[in-house]
Amino acid sequence: MEESGELKLGNIIKLTRSSEKKFQLGNFKGALEDKMKANAILKSKSCDEKIIEKYRKELSNLYSSKFDLIFDHKLKIDEIKINEIVKMLERKSEEKLKNNDYRGAIKALRRAEKYISN
């Protein structure tokens, strides 16, 4: 069971890093596809809280920045508000995807991930 969890975490991290690399290269559609695959694995019932917590730590490493306004904002709001913002950003991403705005969709998902990172 532990191996399966580690394997899932490895796949999620690999997809997230791949998405980030594609985003930086301007391949927004590919970045969005990888990010959606990673999110599908995360939202599956087989992902437990331990995997999600390790993923959040990885996101913190991936998105660490000296000037991070989202991190500063997270310090001033509670967990309920953070969850509302994440859901709003995920809805915004879906709307942008329906309009074939891949860049906007991936940007909204990346912003949502910054809110859930540690």
MOPAC internal coordinates of N, CA, C and O (Angstrom, degrees):
PM7 1SCF
backbone

  N    0.0000 0     0.00 0     0.00 0    0    0    0
  C    1.4518 1     0.00 0     0.00 0    1    0    0
  C    1.5262 1   110.54 1     0.00 0    2    1    0
  O    1.2310 1   120.74 1   137.75 1    3    2    1
  N    1.3465 1   116.20 1   -42.25 1    3    2    1
  C    1.4637 1   120.25 1  -179.71 1    5    3    2
  C    1.5275 1   110.99 1   -64.65 1    6    5    3
  O    1.2310 1   120.40 1   141.02 1    7    6    5
  N    1.3258 1   116.84 1   -38.98 1    7    6    5
  C    1.4603 1   120.21 1   177.77 1    9    7    6
  C    1.5135 1   110.61 1   -62.37 1   10    9    7
  O    1.2310 1   120.32 1   138.98 1   11   10    9
  N    1.2913 1   117.00 1   -41.02 1   11   10    9
  C    1.4582 1   121.04 1   179.43 1   13   11   10
  C    1.5254 1   110.39 1   -61.91 1   14   13   11
  O    1.2310 1   120.36 1   137.81 1   15   14   13
  N    1.3303 1   116.91 1   -42.19 1   15   14   13
  C    1.4570 1   121.38 1   177.88 1   17   15   14
  C    1.5201 1   111.72 1   -63.86 1   18   17   15
  O    1.2310 1   120.65 1   137.19 1   19   18   17
  N    1.3130 1   116.36 1   -42.81 1   19   18   17
  C    1.4658 1   120.53 1   178.86 1   21   19   18
  C    1.5244 1   110.60 1   -66.40 1   22   21   19
  O    1.2310 1   120.63 1   143.18 1   23   22   21
  N    1.3196 1   116.40 1   -36.82 1   23   22   21
  C    1.4591 1   120.95 1   178.27 1   25   23   22
  C    1.5244 1   110.19 1   -65.46 1   26   25   23
  O    1.2310 1   120.33 1   136.23 1   27   26   25
  N    1.3295 1   116.97 1   -43.77 1   27   26   25
  C    1.4602 1   120.86 1   177.44 1   29   27   26
  C    1.5208 1   111.02 1   -62.12 1   30   29   27
  O    1.2310 1   120.87 1   135.20 1   31   30   29
  N    1.3252 1   115.94 1   -44.80 1   31   30   29
  C    1.4615 1   120.02 1   179.02 1   33   31   30
  C    1.5236 1   110.18 1   -61.16 1   34   33   31
  O    1.2310 1   120.43 1   137.72 1   35   34   33
  N    1.3260 1   116.78 1   -42.28 1   35   34   33
  C    1.4599 1   120.65 1   177.74 1   37   35   34
  C    1.5217 1   112.07 1   -61.00 1   38   37   35
  O    1.2310 1   120.51 1   137.89 1   39   38   37
  N    1.3248 1   116.63 1   -42.11 1   39   38   37
  C    1.4700 1   120.74 1   177.90 1   41   39   38
  C    1.5259 1   111.37 1   -64.94 1   42   41   39
  O    1.2310 1   120.55 1   137.47 1   43   42   41
  N    1.3245 1   116.55 1   -42.53 1   43   42   41
  C    1.4657 1   120.54 1  -179.96 1   45   43   42
  C    1.5213 1   110.12 1   -62.93 1   46   45   43
  O    1.2310 1   120.30 1   134.43 1   47   46   45
  N    1.3149 1   117.02 1   -45.57 1   47   46   45
  C    1.4671 1   121.26 1  -179.59 1   49   47   46
  C    1.5259 1   110.35 1   -64.82 1   50   49   47
  O    1.2310 1   120.54 1   138.45 1   51   50   49
  N    1.3363 1   116.58 1   -41.55 1   51   50   49
  C    1.4681 1   120.56 1   179.26 1   53   51   50
  C    1.5284 1   110.41 1   -61.78 1   54   53   51
  O    1.2310 1   120.47 1   135.46 1   55   54   53
  N    1.3254 1   116.71 1   -44.54 1   55   54   53
  C    1.4650 1   120.51 1   178.89 1   57   55   54
  C    1.5261 1   111.47 1   -65.53 1   58   57   55
  O    1.2310 1   120.20 1   141.58 1   59   58   57
  N    1.3111 1   117.23 1   -38.42 1   59   58   57
  C    1.4636 1   120.99 1   179.79 1   61   59   58
  C    1.5254 1   110.73 1   -65.89 1   62   61   59
  O    1.2310 1   120.52 1   135.18 1   63   62   61
  N    1.3129 1   116.60 1   -44.82 1   63   62   61
  C    1.4742 1   119.96 1   178.56 1   65   63   62
  C    1.5235 1   111.01 1   -65.62 1   66   65   63
  O    1.2310 1   120.66 1   140.03 1   67   66   65
  N    1.3191 1   116.35 1   -39.97 1   67   66   65
  C    1.4581 1   120.30 1   177.08 1   69   67   66
  C    1.5147 1   110.43 1   -61.91 1   70   69   67
  O    1.2310 1   120.55 1   137.52 1   71   70   69
  N    1.3214 1   116.55 1   -42.48 1   71   70   69
  C    1.4584 1   121.54 1   178.30 1   73   71   70
  C    1.5301 1   110.56 1   -61.13 1   74   73   71
  O    1.2310 1   120.84 1   136.70 1   75   74   73
  N    1.3109 1   116.00 1   -43.30 1   75   74   73
  C    1.4684 1   120.51 1  -179.28 1   77   75   74
  C    1.5311 1   110.66 1   -63.78 1   78   77   75
  O    1.2310 1   120.70 1   137.29 1   79   78   77
  N    1.3130 1   116.28 1   -42.71 1   79   78   77
  C    1.4685 1   120.34 1   179.93 1   81   79   78
  C    1.5359 1   110.57 1   -64.52 1   82   81   79
  O    1.2310 1   120.60 1   135.91 1   83   82   81
  N    1.3290 1   116.47 1   -44.09 1   83   82   81
  C    1.4643 1   120.30 1   178.57 1   85   83   82
  C    1.5243 1   110.73 1   -63.47 1   86   85   83
  O    1.2310 1   120.17 1   141.18 1   87   86   85
  N    1.3295 1   117.28 1   -38.82 1   87   86   85
  C    1.4615 1   121.00 1   178.21 1   89   87   86
  C    1.5218 1   110.31 1   -60.86 1   90   89   87
  O    1.2310 1   120.71 1   134.36 1   91   90   89
  N    1.3222 1   116.25 1   -45.64 1   91   90   89
  C    1.4658 1   120.73 1  -179.12 1   93   91   90
  C    1.5258 1   111.79 1   -64.83 1   94   93   91
  O    1.2310 1   120.23 1   151.50 1   95   94   93
  N    1.3292 1   117.16 1   -28.50 1   95   94   93
  C    1.4594 1   121.09 1   179.08 1   97   95   94
  C    1.5292 1   112.24 1   -86.60 1   98   97   95
  O    1.2310 1   120.08 1   175.58 1   99   98   97
  N    1.3372 1   117.45 1    -4.42 1   99   98   97
  C    1.4565 1   120.95 1   177.68 1  101   99   98
  C    1.5184 1   114.59 1    91.52 1  102  101   99
  O    1.2310 1   120.17 1  -173.32 1  103  102  101
  N    1.3340 1   117.28 1     6.68 1  103  102  101
  C    1.4656 1   121.51 1   177.56 1  105  103  102
  C    1.5329 1   108.26 1   -89.97 1  106  105  103
  O    1.2310 1   120.77 1  -102.86 1  107  106  105
  N    1.3341 1   116.14 1    77.14 1  107  106  105
  C    1.4513 1   121.05 1  -172.80 1  109  107  106
  C    1.5284 1   112.82 1   -68.41 1  110  109  107
  O    1.2310 1   120.31 1   143.64 1  111  110  109
  N    1.3167 1   117.02 1   -36.36 1  111  110  109
  C    1.4624 1   120.62 1   179.54 1  113  111  110
  C    1.5282 1   109.99 1   -65.32 1  114  113  111
  O    1.2310 1   120.25 1   134.20 1  115  114  113
  N    1.3178 1   117.12 1   -45.80 1  115  114  113
  C    1.4621 1   121.17 1   178.26 1  117  115  114
  C    1.5226 1   111.82 1   -63.84 1  118  117  115
  O    1.2310 1   120.85 1   140.13 1  119  118  117
  N    1.3278 1   115.98 1   -39.87 1  119  118  117
  C    1.4644 1   120.42 1   178.25 1  121  119  118
  C    1.5240 1   110.40 1   -63.13 1  122  121  119
  O    1.2310 1   120.68 1   138.11 1  123  122  121
  N    1.3156 1   116.31 1   -41.89 1  123  122  121
  C    1.4571 1   121.22 1   179.95 1  125  123  122
  C    1.5279 1   110.92 1   -65.49 1  126  125  123
  O    1.2310 1   120.16 1   138.32 1  127  126  125
  N    1.3256 1   117.30 1   -41.68 1  127  126  125
  C    1.4654 1   120.78 1   179.41 1  129  127  126
  C    1.5248 1   110.89 1   -61.48 1  130  129  127
  O    1.2310 1   120.29 1   134.73 1  131  130  129
  N    1.3431 1   117.04 1   -45.27 1  131  130  129
  C    1.4633 1   120.32 1   178.99 1  133  131  130
  C    1.5250 1   111.28 1   -63.91 1  134  133  131
  O    1.2310 1   120.82 1   138.51 1  135  134  133
  N    1.3202 1   116.03 1   -41.49 1  135  134  133
  C    1.4633 1   120.58 1  -179.29 1  137  135  134
  C    1.5314 1   110.42 1   -64.76 1  138  137  135
  O    1.2310 1   120.36 1   140.64 1  139  138  137
  N    1.3359 1   116.92 1   -39.36 1  139  138  137
  C    1.4593 1   120.56 1   179.60 1  141  139  138
  C    1.5289 1   111.31 1   -67.70 1  142  141  139
  O    1.2310 1   120.29 1   143.64 1  143  142  141
  N    1.3370 1   117.05 1   -36.36 1  143  142  141
  C    1.4662 1   120.45 1   176.39 1  145  143  142
  C    1.5258 1   110.26 1   -63.90 1  146  145  143
  O    1.2310 1   120.73 1   135.63 1  147  146  145
  N    1.3327 1   116.21 1   -44.37 1  147  146  145
  C    1.4651 1   120.70 1   179.27 1  149  147  146
  C    1.5295 1   110.47 1   -62.55 1  150  149  147
  O    1.2310 1   120.30 1   136.97 1  151  150  149
  N    1.3182 1   117.04 1   -43.03 1  151  150  149
  C    1.4650 1   120.60 1   179.49 1  153  151  150
  C    1.5195 1   111.74 1   -65.86 1  154  153  151
  O    1.2310 1   120.27 1   144.91 1  155  154  153
  N    1.3295 1   117.09 1   -35.09 1  155  154  153
  C    1.4665 1   120.29 1   178.12 1  157  155  154
  C    1.5294 1   110.19 1   -64.08 1  158  157  155
  O    1.2310 1   120.43 1   138.69 1  159  158  157
  N    1.3181 1   116.79 1   -41.31 1  159  158  157
  C    1.4724 1   120.50 1   177.80 1  161  159  158
  C    1.5258 1   109.36 1   -64.95 1  162  161  159
  O    1.2310 1   120.48 1   136.66 1  163  162  161
  N    1.3378 1   116.69 1   -43.34 1  163  162  161
  C    1.4637 1   120.73 1  -179.04 1  165  163  162
  C    1.5234 1   112.20 1   -62.87 1  166  165  163
  O    1.2310 1   120.32 1   142.72 1  167  166  165
  N    1.3187 1   117.00 1   -37.28 1  167  166  165
  C    1.4600 1   120.46 1  -176.48 1  169  167  166
  C    1.5212 1   113.24 1   -86.28 1  170  169  167
  O    1.2310 1   120.50 1   176.38 1  171  170  169
  N    1.3261 1   116.66 1    -3.62 1  171  170  169
  C    1.4602 1   119.23 1   177.68 1  173  171  170
  C    1.5283 1   109.52 1   -70.65 1  174  173  171
  O    1.2310 1   121.12 1   -22.34 1  175  174  173
  N    1.3096 1   115.47 1   157.66 1  175  174  173
  C    1.4671 1   120.25 1  -176.97 1  177  175  174
  C    1.5175 1   112.37 1   -70.33 1  178  177  175
  O    1.2310 1   120.35 1   164.13 1  179  178  177
  N    1.3166 1   116.93 1   -15.87 1  179  178  177
  C    1.4589 1   119.84 1  -177.69 1  181  179  178
  C    1.5282 1   112.67 1   -82.02 1  182  181  179
  O    1.2310 1   119.96 1   171.97 1  183  182  181
  N    1.3252 1   117.68 1    -8.03 1  183  182  181
  C    1.4670 1   121.39 1   177.38 1  185  183  182
  C    1.5149 1   109.17 1   -89.33 1  186  185  183
  O    1.2310 1   120.72 1   -58.62 1  187  186  185
  N    1.3092 1   116.23 1   121.38 1  187  186  185
  C    1.4550 1   119.15 1   179.00 1  189  187  186
  C    1.5282 1   111.08 1   -96.24 1  190  189  187
  O    1.2310 1   121.06 1    -2.01 1  191  190  189
  N    1.2980 1   115.58 1   177.99 1  191  190  189
  C    1.4699 1   122.15 1  -176.13 1  193  191  190
  C    1.5302 1   111.73 1   -63.98 1  194  193  191
  O    1.2310 1   120.58 1   148.31 1  195  194  193
  N    1.3137 1   116.50 1   -31.69 1  195  194  193
  C    1.4699 1   121.62 1  -179.90 1  197  195  194
  C    1.5395 1   110.89 1   -63.51 1  198  197  195
  O    1.2310 1   120.79 1   136.18 1  199  198  197
  N    1.3246 1   116.09 1   -43.82 1  199  198  197
  C    1.4677 1   121.21 1   178.79 1  201  199  198
  C    1.5191 1   109.77 1   -65.57 1  202  201  199
  O    1.2310 1   120.35 1   137.43 1  203  202  201
  N    1.3256 1   116.94 1   -42.57 1  203  202  201
  C    1.4625 1   120.87 1  -178.81 1  205  203  202
  C    1.5221 1   110.34 1   -64.20 1  206  205  203
  O    1.2310 1   120.01 1   140.40 1  207  206  205
  N    1.3200 1   117.58 1   -39.60 1  207  206  205
  C    1.4717 1   120.92 1   179.60 1  209  207  206
  C    1.5296 1   111.05 1   -65.69 1  210  209  207
  O    1.2310 1   120.42 1   138.14 1  211  210  209
  N    1.3342 1   116.81 1   -41.86 1  211  210  209
  C    1.4701 1   120.01 1   177.26 1  213  211  210
  C    1.5314 1   110.40 1   -64.96 1  214  213  211
  O    1.2310 1   120.48 1   143.28 1  215  214  213
  N    1.3189 1   116.69 1   -36.72 1  215  214  213
  C    1.4670 1   121.12 1   177.37 1  217  215  214
  C    1.5258 1   110.72 1   -64.35 1  218  217  215
  O    1.2310 1   120.31 1   139.00 1  219  218  217
  N    1.3133 1   117.01 1   -41.00 1  219  218  217
  C    1.4672 1   120.67 1   177.96 1  221  219  218
  C    1.5293 1   111.50 1   -61.27 1  222  221  219
  O    1.2310 1   120.80 1   141.08 1  223  222  221
  N    1.3258 1   116.08 1   -38.92 1  223  222  221
  C    1.4715 1   119.39 1   177.26 1  225  223  222
  C    1.5282 1   110.44 1   -64.27 1  226  225  223
  O    1.2310 1   120.80 1   139.62 1  227  226  225
  N    1.3255 1   116.08 1   -40.38 1  227  226  225
  C    1.4677 1   120.27 1   178.37 1  229  227  226
  C    1.5255 1   110.33 1   -63.69 1  230  229  227
  O    1.2310 1   120.22 1   139.67 1  231  230  229
  N    1.3341 1   117.18 1   -40.33 1  231  230  229
  C    1.4644 1   120.45 1   177.39 1  233  231  230
  C    1.5252 1   110.90 1   -61.91 1  234  233  231
  O    1.2310 1   120.69 1   141.12 1  235  234  233
  N    1.3208 1   116.29 1   -38.88 1  235  234  233
  C    1.4587 1   119.63 1   178.48 1  237  235  234
  C    1.5208 1   110.68 1   -60.66 1  238  237  235
  O    1.2310 1   120.71 1   139.19 1  239  238  237
  N    1.3324 1   116.24 1   -40.81 1  239  238  237
  C    1.4664 1   120.15 1   177.87 1  241  239  238
  C    1.5228 1   111.08 1   -67.27 1  242  241  239
  O    1.2310 1   120.75 1   139.71 1  243  242  241
  N    1.3097 1   116.17 1   -40.29 1  243  242  241
  C    1.4592 1   121.75 1  -176.45 1  245  243  242
  C    1.5225 1   111.87 1   -68.97 1  246  245  243
  O    1.2310 1   120.46 1   139.53 1  247  246  245
  N    1.3195 1   116.73 1   -40.47 1  247  246  245
  C    1.4592 1   120.74 1  -174.62 1  249  247  246
  C    1.5289 1   113.97 1  -103.44 1  250  249  247
  O    1.2310 1   119.98 1  -163.91 1  251  250  249
  N    1.3270 1   117.64 1    16.09 1  251  250  249
  C    1.4617 1   118.66 1  -178.85 1  253  251  250
  C    1.5280 1   110.12 1   -67.55 1  254  253  251
  O    1.2310 1   121.72 1   -44.03 1  255  254  253
  N    1.3244 1   114.32 1   135.97 1  255  254  253
  C    1.4499 1   120.79 1  -177.54 1  257  255  254
  C    1.5183 1   108.83 1  -150.18 1  258  257  255
  O    1.2310 1   121.00 1   -31.00 1  259  258  257
  N    1.3093 1   115.69 1   149.00 1  259  258  257
  C    1.4597 1   120.25 1   178.73 1  261  259  258
  C    1.5287 1   110.59 1   -67.01 1  262  261  259
  O    1.2310 1   120.68 1   142.15 1  263  262  261
  N    1.3256 1   116.30 1   -37.85 1  263  262  261
  C    1.4583 1   121.76 1  -179.34 1  265  263  262
  C    1.5198 1   109.03 1  -114.38 1  266  265  263
  O    1.2310 1   120.51 1   -89.54 1  267  266  265
  N    1.3196 1   116.62 1    90.46 1  267  266  265
  C    1.4585 1   121.32 1  -175.93 1  269  267  266
  C    1.5226 1   109.19 1  -121.18 1  270  269  267
  O    1.2310 1   120.78 1   -80.35 1  271  270  269
  N    1.3231 1   116.11 1    99.65 1  271  270  269
  C    1.4578 1   120.87 1  -178.20 1  273  271  270
  C    1.5226 1   112.32 1   -67.36 1  274  273  271
  O    1.2310 1   120.32 1   147.27 1  275  274  273
  N    1.3293 1   116.99 1   -32.73 1  275  274  273
  C    1.4613 1   119.96 1   179.45 1  277  275  274
  C    1.5273 1   110.09 1   -65.64 1  278  277  275
  O    1.2310 1   120.31 1   138.82 1  279  278  277
  N    1.3209 1   117.02 1   -41.18 1  279  278  277
  C    1.4674 1   120.20 1   178.08 1  281  279  278
  C    1.5309 1   109.77 1   -61.05 1  282  281  279
  O    1.2310 1   120.30 1   135.98 1  283  282  281
  N    1.3149 1   117.03 1   -44.02 1  283  282  281
  C    1.4632 1   120.80 1   178.68 1  285  283  282
  C    1.5282 1   110.87 1   -62.52 1  286  285  283
  O    1.2310 1   120.40 1   139.70 1  287  286  285
  N    1.3234 1   116.83 1   -40.30 1  287  286  285
  C    1.4606 1   121.28 1   179.50 1  289  287  286
  C    1.5255 1   111.11 1   -66.15 1  290  289  287
  O    1.2310 1   120.38 1   141.28 1  291  290  289
  N    1.3364 1   116.89 1   -38.72 1  291  290  289
  C    1.4607 1   121.17 1  -179.65 1  293  291  290
  C    1.5231 1   111.46 1   -61.16 1  294  293  291
  O    1.2310 1   120.10 1   149.14 1  295  294  293
  N    1.3193 1   117.41 1   -30.86 1  295  294  293
  C    1.4640 1   120.96 1  -178.96 1  297  295  294
  C    1.5264 1   111.76 1   -68.04 1  298  297  295
  O    1.2310 1   120.53 1   156.28 1  299  298  297
  N    1.3215 1   116.59 1   -23.72 1  299  298  297
  C    1.4633 1   120.69 1  -174.40 1  301  299  298
  C    1.5254 1   113.79 1   -98.86 1  302  301  299
  O    1.2310 1   119.84 1   172.55 1  303  302  301
  N    1.3254 1   117.91 1    -7.45 1  303  302  301
  C    1.4635 1   120.20 1  -177.99 1  305  303  302
  C    1.5253 1   110.12 1  -120.11 1  306  305  303
  O    1.2310 1   120.76 1   -20.50 1  307  306  305
  N    1.3306 1   116.15 1   159.50 1  307  306  305
  C    1.4562 1   120.11 1  -178.54 1  309  307  306
  C    1.5308 1   111.65 1   -89.59 1  310  309  307
  O    1.2310 1   121.31 1    -4.75 1  311  310  309
  N    1.3154 1   115.09 1   175.25 1  311  310  309
  C    1.4673 1   122.14 1  -175.42 1  313  311  310
  C    1.5299 1   112.12 1   -62.55 1  314  313  311
  O    1.2310 1   120.26 1   143.78 1  315  314  313
  N    1.3129 1   117.11 1   -36.22 1  315  314  313
  C    1.4721 1   121.07 1  -179.71 1  317  315  314
  C    1.5291 1   109.81 1   -63.43 1  318  317  315
  O    1.2310 1   120.68 1   134.47 1  319  318  317
  N    1.3165 1   116.30 1   -45.53 1  319  318  317
  C    1.4698 1   120.65 1   180.00 1  321  319  318
  C    1.5315 1   110.21 1   -65.38 1  322  321  319
  O    1.2310 1   120.25 1   140.84 1  323  322  321
  N    1.3210 1   117.12 1   -39.16 1  323  322  321
  C    1.4716 1   120.76 1   177.48 1  325  323  322
  C    1.5274 1   109.79 1   -59.71 1  326  325  323
  O    1.2310 1   120.11 1   134.92 1  327  326  325
  N    1.3311 1   117.39 1   -45.08 1  327  326  325
  C    1.4664 1   121.12 1   179.32 1  329  327  326
  C    1.5242 1   111.40 1   -63.08 1  330  329  327
  O    1.2310 1   120.11 1   140.98 1  331  330  329
  N    1.3328 1   117.39 1   -39.02 1  331  330  329
  C    1.4693 1   120.73 1   177.57 1  333  331  330
  C    1.5256 1   110.69 1   -62.79 1  334  333  331
  O    1.2310 1   120.62 1   137.40 1  335  334  333
  N    1.3337 1   116.43 1   -42.60 1  335  334  333
  C    1.4635 1   120.92 1  -179.89 1  337  335  334
  C    1.5224 1   110.41 1   -64.44 1  338  337  335
  O    1.2310 1   120.24 1   136.79 1  339  338  337
  N    1.3231 1   117.15 1   -43.21 1  339  338  337
  C    1.4624 1   121.39 1  -179.85 1  341  339  338
  C    1.5220 1   110.34 1   -61.68 1  342  341  339
  O    1.2310 1   120.16 1   134.82 1  343  342  341
  N    1.3317 1   117.30 1   -45.18 1  343  342  341
  C    1.4689 1   120.45 1   179.35 1  345  343  342
  C    1.5242 1   111.03 1   -63.82 1  346  345  343
  O    1.2310 1   120.52 1   139.74 1  347  346  345
  N    1.3273 1   116.62 1   -40.26 1  347  346  345
  C    1.4596 1   120.72 1   178.73 1  349  347  346
  C    1.5361 1   110.42 1   -62.93 1  350  349  347
  O    1.2310 1   120.49 1   137.37 1  351  350  349
  N    1.3234 1   116.66 1   -42.63 1  351  350  349
  C    1.4615 1   120.59 1   179.30 1  353  351  350
  C    1.5328 1   111.51 1   -66.96 1  354  353  351
  O    1.2310 1   120.23 1   143.52 1  355  354  353
  N    1.3173 1   117.17 1   -36.48 1  355  354  353
  C    1.4668 1   120.03 1   177.11 1  357  355  354
  C    1.5287 1   110.80 1   -66.65 1  358  357  355
  O    1.2310 1   120.22 1   140.59 1  359  358  357
  N    1.3382 1   117.19 1   -39.41 1  359  358  357
  C    1.4739 1   120.21 1   175.71 1  361  359  358
  C    1.5182 1   110.61 1   -64.20 1  362  361  359
  O    1.2310 1   120.79 1   138.51 1  363  362  361
  N    1.3192 1   116.10 1   -41.49 1  363  362  361
  C    1.4681 1   120.71 1   179.01 1  365  363  362
  C    1.5255 1   110.03 1   -61.73 1  366  365  363
  O    1.2310 1   120.43 1   139.86 1  367  366  365
  N    1.3183 1   116.78 1   -40.14 1  367  366  365
  C    1.4583 1   121.29 1   178.38 1  369  367  366
  C    1.5235 1   110.68 1   -62.44 1  370  369  367
  O    1.2310 1   120.39 1   136.77 1  371  370  369
  N    1.3409 1   116.85 1   -43.23 1  371  370  369
  C    1.4646 1   120.37 1   178.81 1  373  371  370
  C    1.5280 1   111.28 1   -63.17 1  374  373  371
  O    1.2310 1   120.42 1   139.95 1  375  374  373
  N    1.3316 1   116.80 1   -40.05 1  375  374  373
  C    1.4644 1   120.52 1   178.65 1  377  375  374
  C    1.5282 1   110.65 1   -63.61 1  378  377  375
  O    1.2310 1   120.80 1   136.52 1  379  378  377
  N    1.3101 1   116.08 1   -43.48 1  379  378  377
  C    1.4620 1   120.25 1  -179.83 1  381  379  378
  C    1.5240 1   110.59 1   -65.40 1  382  381  379
  O    1.2310 1   120.63 1   143.04 1  383  382  381
  N    1.3301 1   116.41 1   -36.96 1  383  382  381
  C    1.4619 1   120.62 1   178.64 1  385  383  382
  C    1.5266 1   110.45 1   -64.48 1  386  385  383
  O    1.2310 1   120.15 1   140.56 1  387  386  385
  N    1.3264 1   117.32 1   -39.44 1  387  386  385
  C    1.4700 1   120.89 1   178.28 1  389  387  386
  C    1.5279 1   111.38 1   -62.07 1  390  389  387
  O    1.2310 1   120.90 1   149.88 1  391  390  389
  N    1.3332 1   115.88 1   -30.12 1  391  390  389
  C    1.4688 1   121.36 1   178.79 1  393  391  390
  C    1.5284 1   112.29 1   -91.18 1  394  393  391
  O    1.2310 1   120.43 1  -169.62 1  395  394  393
  N    1.3368 1   116.78 1    10.38 1  395  394  393
  C    1.4661 1   123.44 1  -178.57 1  397  395  394
  C    1.5249 1   112.78 1    59.19 1  398  397  395
  O    1.2310 1   120.21 1  -150.85 1  399  398  397
  N    1.3200 1   117.20 1    29.15 1  399  398  397
  C    1.4647 1   122.65 1   174.75 1  401  399  398
  C    1.5262 1   107.38 1   -95.90 1  402  401  399
  O    1.2310 1   121.04 1   -99.05 1  403  402  401
  N    1.3353 1   115.62 1    80.95 1  403  402  401
  C    1.4602 1   120.70 1  -175.19 1  405  403  402
  C    1.5223 1   111.84 1   -65.83 1  406  405  403
  O    1.2310 1   120.58 1   142.03 1  407  406  405
  N    1.3084 1   116.49 1   -37.97 1  407  406  405
  C    1.4662 1   119.98 1   179.68 1  409  407  406
  C    1.5314 1   110.41 1   -62.36 1  410  409  407
  O    1.2310 1   120.37 1   132.49 1  411  410  409
  N    1.3139 1   116.91 1   -47.51 1  411  410  409
  C    1.4584 1   120.51 1   178.79 1  413  411  410
  C    1.5126 1   112.61 1   -63.58 1  414  413  411
  O    1.2310 1   120.66 1   142.12 1  415  414  413
  N    1.3340 1   116.35 1   -37.88 1  415  414  413
  C    1.4644 1   121.07 1  -179.08 1  417  415  414
  C    1.5281 1   111.08 1   -66.03 1  418  417  415
  O    1.2310 1   120.50 1   134.57 1  419  418  417
  N    1.3276 1   116.66 1   -45.43 1  419  418  417
  C    1.4686 1   118.95 1  -178.64 1  421  419  418
  C    1.5248 1   110.28 1   -70.38 1  422  421  419
  O    1.2310 1   119.98 1   145.73 1  423  422  421
  N    1.3261 1   117.64 1   -34.27 1  423  422  421
  C    1.4634 1   119.59 1   177.99 1  425  423  422
  C    1.5248 1   110.89 1   -63.39 1  426  425  423
  O    1.2310 1   120.21 1   138.77 1  427  426  425
  N    1.3167 1   117.21 1   -41.23 1  427  426  425
  C    1.4604 1   120.48 1   178.85 1  429  427  426
  C    1.5251 1   110.95 1   -64.99 1  430  429  427
  O    1.2310 1   120.01 1   138.80 1  431  430  429
  N    1.3337 1   117.58 1   -41.20 1  431  430  429
  C    1.4654 1   120.49 1   178.37 1  433  431  430
  C    1.5231 1   111.63 1   -66.01 1  434  433  431
  O    1.2310 1   120.28 1   139.34 1  435  434  433
  N    1.3176 1   117.07 1   -40.66 1  435  434  433
  C    1.4676 1   120.64 1   178.41 1  437  435  434
  C    1.5267 1   109.99 1   -63.11 1  438  437  435
  O    1.2310 1   120.57 1   138.87 1  439  438  437
  N    1.3133 1   116.51 1   -41.13 1  439  438  437
  C    1.4648 1   120.55 1   179.14 1  441  439  438
  C    1.5330 1   110.13 1   -64.38 1  442  441  439
  O    1.2310 1   120.41 1   139.56 1  443  442  441
  N    1.3303 1   116.83 1   -40.44 1  443  442  441
  C    1.4702 1   120.61 1   177.74 1  445  443  442
  C    1.5272 1   110.47 1   -61.87 1  446  445  443
  O    1.2310 1   120.48 1   138.93 1  447  446  445
  N    1.3266 1   116.69 1   -41.07 1  447  446  445
  C    1.4655 1   120.21 1   178.68 1  449  447  446
  C    1.5127 1   111.75 1   -63.18 1  450  449  447
  O    1.2310 1   120.13 1   144.74 1  451  450  449
  N    1.3094 1   117.35 1   -35.26 1  451  450  449
  C    1.4669 1   119.48 1   178.52 1  453  451  450
  C    1.5204 1   110.68 1   -64.29 1  454  453  451
  O    1.2310 1   120.40 1   147.56 1  455  454  453
  N    1.3225 1   116.84 1   -32.44 1  455  454  453
  C    1.4531 1   119.11 1   177.78 1  457  455  454
  C    1.5190 1   112.36 1   -72.18 1  458  457  455
  O    1.2310 1   119.76 1   150.29 1  459  458  457
  N    1.3312 1   118.06 1   -29.71 1  459  458  457
  C    1.4776 1   118.42 1  -179.46 1  461  459  458
  C    1.5147 1   112.94 1   -91.63 1  462  461  459
  O    1.2310 1   119.72 1   171.39 1  463  462  461
  N    1.3265 1   118.14 1    -8.61 1  463  462  461
  C    1.4657 1   119.53 1   178.29 1  465  463  462
  C    1.5259 1   109.91 1   -71.19 1  466  465  463
  O    1.2310 1   120.83 1   -18.17 1  467  466  465
  N    1.3126 1   116.02 1   161.83 1  467  466  465
  C    1.4754 1   120.64 1  -179.50 1  469  467  466
  C    1.5098 1   111.91 1   -75.25 1  470  469  467
  O    1.2310 1   120.10 1   180.00 1  471  470  469

